[in-house]
């Protein structure tokens, strides 16, 4: 069995980064049977031990700074021989072969994966315009900015090198809420809601509970999220969220009108301050000329009446479309919450 063990969970919050690490492992082994994403500090050595038990070959991707502690752990727990090569350690334990490598630096899809970098989400700005506006600040603090390829429809920049701390302070003073530094949008949303003593609810169709899952996966979610509705079937949209049968028949479940009524229903039954709703076609079946696979309507509404609903056409397989929709929904929520829409 071939395994991939990625150290530094925050590096893999964005799906394109996770995808690249998997593709990289497949280039080495041909097929990956098990994948684990571990925390960086402290590293989950129990998870690594579990992976090694059933693995014949294992690729460990880790920041170079953690190589000594990983190699020391192998020496303390196994009778191993270690062979050092260029940017790689090979660890031999019985018939097992373990490769310890730094993050690959030769792909534009993996920009910024180093010990010190920032992921910047742009709200109300496009990447090209932001790069032009930030050039003087980049020069001042000797920071490099690159556009990160992401198919969620969000505008994302990666900042690396230079004085990132003071660069970020200057960016915040100039752009305020239009640029959000975050490795994890769910955590960012929880922090903002906790600070303002507000709550959010979800009404999901095509995302099947992922919006709620990624929120409740994080500590502190119970303070800002009481629950949501997975209204996968039309009958649940009608009975639980009070979506009208006329809207469903006239416009279809995948429509702006239905998402609007889902938002209203979610706010009514939850008494939350904000609602996020999704309805779309994740595929691979169910698409049509007018409503192709990947089409998702995403809406956010506040109790005060601020509302935004957008239709987005995502690309990829079913799971990828669902994850992209979640990421886009979180970005749309931030636009409404921070009033930058």
C-alpha positions as CSV (number, residue, x, y, z in Angstrom):
1,X,0.0,0.0,0.0
2,X,1.3,3.5,-0.9
3,X,0.5,6.3,1.5
4,X,0.9,10.1,1.5
5,X,1.4,11.9,4.8
6,X,1.2,15.7,4.5
7,X,2.5,17.7,7.5
8,X,0.9,21.2,8.0
9,X,-2.9,21.0,7.8
10,X,-3.3,24.7,7.3
11,X,-1.4,24.4,4.0
12,X,-4.2,22.2,2.6
13,X,-7.3,24.2,3.5
14,X,-7.7,25.2,-0.2
15,X,-8.5,22.2,-2.4
16,X,-6.1,23.1,-5.2
17,X,-3.2,22.8,-2.8
18,X,-4.5,19.4,-1.6
19,X,-5.0,18.3,-5.2
20,X,-1.4,19.2,-6.1
21,X,0.1,17.3,-3.2
22,X,-1.9,14.2,-4.2
23,X,-0.9,14.5,-7.9
24,X,2.7,14.9,-6.8
25,X,2.5,11.7,-4.7
26,X,0.9,9.9,-7.7
27,X,3.9,10.9,-9.9
28,X,6.2,9.1,-7.5
29,X,4.1,6.0,-6.6
30,X,1.7,5.7,-9.4
31,X,-1.2,5.2,-7.0
32,X,-2.0,6.5,-3.6
33,X,-4.1,4.3,-1.3
34,X,-4.2,6.4,1.9
35,X,-3.8,10.1,2.5
36,X,-3.4,11.8,5.8
37,X,-3.2,15.6,6.5
38,X,-1.5,16.2,9.9
39,X,-1.2,19.3,12.1
40,X,2.2,21.0,11.9
41,X,2.7,22.1,15.5
42,X,2.5,19.7,17.2
43,X,2.9,17.0,14.6
44,X,0.6,14.0,14.9
45,X,3.1,11.2,15.2
46,X,0.4,8.8,16.3
47,X,-1.3,9.3,12.9
48,X,2.1,8.7,11.2
49,X,2.6,5.5,13.1
50,X,-0.9,4.3,12.1
51,X,-0.1,5.0,8.4
52,X,3.2,3.2,8.5
53,X,1.6,0.0,9.9
54,X,-0.2,-0.7,6.6
55,X,2.1,1.0,4.1
56,X,4.8,-0.5,2.0
57,X,5.8,2.9,0.7
58,X,5.1,6.3,2.3
59,X,5.8,9.8,1.1
60,X,6.0,12.4,3.8
61,X,5.7,16.1,2.7
62,X,6.9,18.4,5.4
63,X,8.6,21.8,5.9
64,X,12.4,21.3,6.0
65,X,12.5,22.8,9.4
66,X,10.7,19.7,10.8
67,X,13.0,17.2,9.2
68,X,15.2,16.8,12.3
69,X,12.3,16.0,14.7
70,X,10.8,13.6,12.2
71,X,14.1,11.7,11.6
72,X,14.7,11.7,15.4
73,X,11.3,10.1,15.9
74,X,12.1,7.4,13.4
75,X,15.4,6.7,15.3
76,X,13.7,6.5,18.6
77,X,10.8,4.2,17.5
78,X,12.2,2.0,14.8
79,X,15.4,0.2,13.8
80,X,15.9,2.2,10.5
81,X,18.6,3.1,8.1
82,X,18.5,6.6,6.6
83,X,19.9,7.7,3.3
84,X,20.3,11.4,2.6
85,X,19.9,12.6,-1.0
86,X,19.3,16.0,-2.6
87,X,16.3,17.6,-0.8
88,X,15.2,14.1,0.2
89,X,15.7,11.5,2.9
90,X,15.0,7.9,2.3
91,X,14.1,5.9,5.4
92,X,14.3,2.1,5.3
93,X,12.4,0.0,7.9
94,X,12.3,-3.7,7.1
95,X,10.6,-3.9,3.7
96,X,9.1,-0.4,4.1
97,X,10.5,2.6,2.2
98,X,9.7,6.1,3.4
99,X,10.5,9.2,1.5
100,X,10.8,12.5,3.4
101,X,10.6,15.6,1.2
102,X,10.1,19.3,1.4
103,X,7.1,20.8,-0.3
104,X,7.6,20.8,-4.1
105,X,8.4,24.3,-5.4
106,X,8.1,23.7,-9.2
107,X,4.4,24.2,-9.7
108,X,2.4,27.4,-10.0
109,X,-0.5,25.5,-8.3
110,X,1.6,25.2,-5.2
111,X,2.9,28.8,-4.8
112,X,3.7,30.0,-1.3
113,X,4.0,26.7,0.4
114,X,6.9,27.5,2.6
115,X,7.5,28.3,6.2
116,X,6.2,31.8,6.0
117,X,3.5,33.0,3.6
118,X,0.0,34.5,3.5
119,X,-3.1,33.6,1.6
120,X,-5.1,36.7,0.8
121,X,-8.8,36.6,-0.3
122,X,-9.9,39.6,-2.2
123,X,-13.4,40.9,-1.7
124,X,-14.6,43.3,-4.3
125,X,-11.2,43.4,-6.0
126,X,-9.8,41.4,-8.9
127,X,-6.3,40.0,-8.6
128,X,-4.8,41.9,-11.5
129,X,-6.1,45.3,-10.2
130,X,-4.9,44.4,-6.7
131,X,-1.4,43.5,-7.9
132,X,-1.1,46.9,-9.6
133,X,-2.4,48.8,-6.6
134,X,-0.1,46.9,-4.2
135,X,3.1,47.3,-6.2
136,X,4.5,50.2,-4.1
137,X,3.7,48.4,-0.9
138,X,5.3,45.2,-2.3
139,X,8.5,47.1,-3.1
140,X,8.6,48.8,0.3
141,X,8.4,45.5,2.3
142,X,10.2,43.3,-0.4
143,X,7.2,41.0,-0.6
144,X,6.3,38.8,-3.7
145,X,2.7,38.5,-4.7
146,X,1.4,35.8,-7.0
147,X,-2.1,35.0,-8.3
148,X,-3.1,31.5,-7.1
149,X,-5.1,29.4,-9.5
150,X,-8.3,28.4,-7.9
151,X,-11.5,27.2,-9.6
152,X,-13.9,28.4,-6.8
153,X,-14.4,31.7,-8.5
154,X,-12.7,33.6,-5.6
155,X,-9.9,36.0,-6.2
156,X,-6.8,34.8,-4.3
157,X,-3.3,36.1,-3.9
158,X,-0.3,34.4,-2.2
159,X,2.2,36.7,-0.5
160,X,5.7,35.4,0.4
161,X,9.1,36.6,1.3
162,X,10.0,40.0,2.8
163,X,8.4,41.6,5.8
164,X,5.0,40.0,5.7
165,X,3.9,41.3,9.1
166,X,4.3,45.0,8.3
167,X,3.1,44.4,4.7
168,X,-0.2,43.0,6.1
169,X,-0.6,46.0,8.4
170,X,-0.1,48.4,5.5
171,X,-2.5,46.4,3.3
172,X,-5.1,46.5,6.1
173,X,-4.8,50.2,6.5
174,X,-5.2,50.8,2.8
175,X,-7.8,48.2,1.8
176,X,-9.5,47.5,5.1
177,X,-12.1,44.7,4.6
178,X,-11.4,44.3,0.9
179,X,-8.5,42.0,1.5
180,X,-8.8,39.2,4.1
181,X,-5.8,37.1,5.1
182,X,-6.9,33.6,6.0
183,X,-5.8,30.0,5.8
184,X,-9.3,28.9,6.7
185,X,-12.4,30.9,5.8
186,X,-14.6,28.9,8.2
187,X,-12.3,29.9,11.1
188,X,-12.4,33.5,9.9
189,X,-16.2,33.5,9.8
190,X,-16.4,32.1,13.3
191,X,-14.0,34.7,14.7
192,X,-15.9,37.6,13.0
193,X,-19.3,36.3,14.3
194,X,-18.0,35.7,17.8
195,X,-16.5,39.2,17.9
196,X,-19.9,40.7,16.9
197,X,-22.0,38.3,19.0
198,X,-24.0,37.1,16.0
199,X,-24.9,33.8,14.5
200,X,-25.3,32.1,11.1
201,X,-27.4,29.3,9.8
202,X,-27.3,27.3,6.6
203,X,-29.9,25.9,4.1
204,X,-28.2,23.4,1.8
205,X,-29.3,21.4,-1.2
206,X,-26.4,20.5,-3.5
207,X,-23.7,20.9,-0.9
208,X,-25.4,18.3,1.3
209,X,-24.3,19.7,4.7
210,X,-20.7,20.7,3.8
211,X,-21.3,24.3,4.7
212,X,-22.3,23.2,8.2
213,X,-19.6,20.6,8.4
214,X,-16.7,22.9,7.7
215,X,-18.0,25.4,10.3
216,X,-18.6,22.8,13.0
217,X,-15.2,21.2,12.3
218,X,-13.7,24.2,14.0
219,X,-13.5,25.0,17.7
220,X,-15.8,27.8,18.7
221,X,-18.5,26.9,16.1
222,X,-21.1,26.3,18.9
223,X,-21.0,30.0,19.8
224,X,-22.0,31.1,16.3
225,X,-23.9,28.2,14.7
226,X,-26.9,26.5,16.2
227,X,-27.8,24.4,13.2
228,X,-28.8,24.3,9.6
229,X,-31.1,22.5,7.2
230,X,-30.1,19.9,4.5
231,X,-33.0,20.3,2.2
232,X,-31.9,17.9,-0.5
233,X,-35.4,17.0,-1.6
234,X,-38.1,19.4,-2.7
235,X,-40.5,18.1,-0.1
236,X,-38.1,19.2,2.6
237,X,-37.6,22.6,1.0
238,X,-41.4,23.0,1.1
239,X,-42.2,21.6,4.6
240,X,-39.1,22.8,6.5
241,X,-38.1,26.0,4.7
242,X,-41.5,27.0,3.4
243,X,-40.3,27.2,-0.2
244,X,-43.5,27.6,-2.2
245,X,-44.5,24.7,-4.6
246,X,-45.3,27.4,-7.2
247,X,-41.6,28.6,-7.2
248,X,-40.4,25.0,-7.4
249,X,-42.6,24.2,-10.4
250,X,-42.1,27.6,-12.2
251,X,-38.4,28.1,-11.7
252,X,-37.1,24.7,-10.5
253,X,-35.1,23.9,-7.4
254,X,-31.9,25.3,-9.0
255,X,-33.0,28.9,-9.3
256,X,-32.6,32.3,-7.7
257,X,-36.2,32.4,-6.5
258,X,-35.9,29.1,-4.6
259,X,-32.6,30.1,-3.0
260,X,-34.2,33.4,-1.9
261,X,-37.0,31.5,-0.2
262,X,-34.6,29.1,1.3
263,X,-32.7,32.0,2.9
264,X,-36.0,33.4,4.3
265,X,-37.0,30.1,5.7
266,X,-33.7,29.4,7.3
267,X,-33.7,32.8,9.0
268,X,-37.2,32.3,10.3
269,X,-36.7,28.9,11.8
270,X,-33.3,29.6,13.3
271,X,-33.5,33.2,14.5
272,X,-29.9,33.6,13.3
273,X,-28.5,36.9,12.1
274,X,-27.3,35.5,8.7
275,X,-28.2,32.6,6.4
276,X,-26.3,31.0,3.7
277,X,-28.1,28.9,1.0
278,X,-27.0,26.7,-1.9
279,X,-28.9,24.9,-4.6
280,X,-27.3,23.5,-7.8
281,X,-26.4,20.5,-9.9
282,X,-23.2,18.8,-8.7
283,X,-23.4,16.1,-11.3
284,X,-22.4,13.9,-13.0
285,X,-26.0,13.6,-14.0
286,X,-29.0,16.0,-13.9
287,X,-27.6,18.7,-16.1
288,X,-29.3,20.3,-19.1
289,X,-28.6,22.9,-21.8
290,X,-30.2,25.7,-19.6
291,X,-28.9,24.3,-16.3
292,X,-25.6,22.4,-16.9
293,X,-23.7,20.4,-14.4
294,X,-21.7,22.7,-12.1
295,X,-24.4,25.4,-12.0
296,X,-25.0,26.5,-8.4
297,X,-27.1,29.3,-7.0
298,X,-25.6,30.7,-3.8
299,X,-27.2,33.2,-1.5
300,X,-26.5,35.1,1.7
301,X,-29.0,37.2,3.6
302,X,-28.8,39.1,6.9
303,X,-31.7,39.5,9.4
304,X,-31.5,43.2,8.6
305,X,-32.4,42.5,4.9
306,X,-29.1,42.6,3.1
307,X,-29.2,39.9,0.5
308,X,-27.0,38.7,-2.3
309,X,-27.7,35.7,-4.6
310,X,-25.3,34.7,-7.4
311,X,-25.3,31.9,-10.0
312,X,-21.9,30.3,-10.5
313,X,-20.7,27.7,-13.0
314,X,-18.1,25.5,-11.4
315,X,-15.9,22.8,-13.1
316,X,-14.8,19.5,-11.9
317,X,-16.2,16.3,-10.5
318,X,-19.1,16.1,-8.0
319,X,-17.1,16.5,-4.8
320,X,-15.0,19.3,-6.2
321,X,-18.1,21.2,-7.4
322,X,-19.5,20.9,-3.9
323,X,-16.3,22.1,-2.2
324,X,-15.9,25.0,-4.6
325,X,-19.5,26.0,-3.9
326,X,-18.8,26.0,-0.1
327,X,-15.7,28.1,-0.5
328,X,-17.5,30.6,-2.8
329,X,-20.4,30.7,-0.3
330,X,-18.0,31.6,2.5
331,X,-16.5,34.4,0.4
332,X,-20.0,35.7,-0.4
333,X,-20.9,35.7,3.3
334,X,-17.8,37.8,4.1
335,X,-18.8,40.3,1.4
336,X,-22.2,40.7,3.0
337,X,-21.0,40.6,6.6
338,X,-18.2,43.2,5.9
339,X,-20.4,45.3,3.6
340,X,-18.0,45.3,0.8
341,X,-20.4,44.0,-1.8
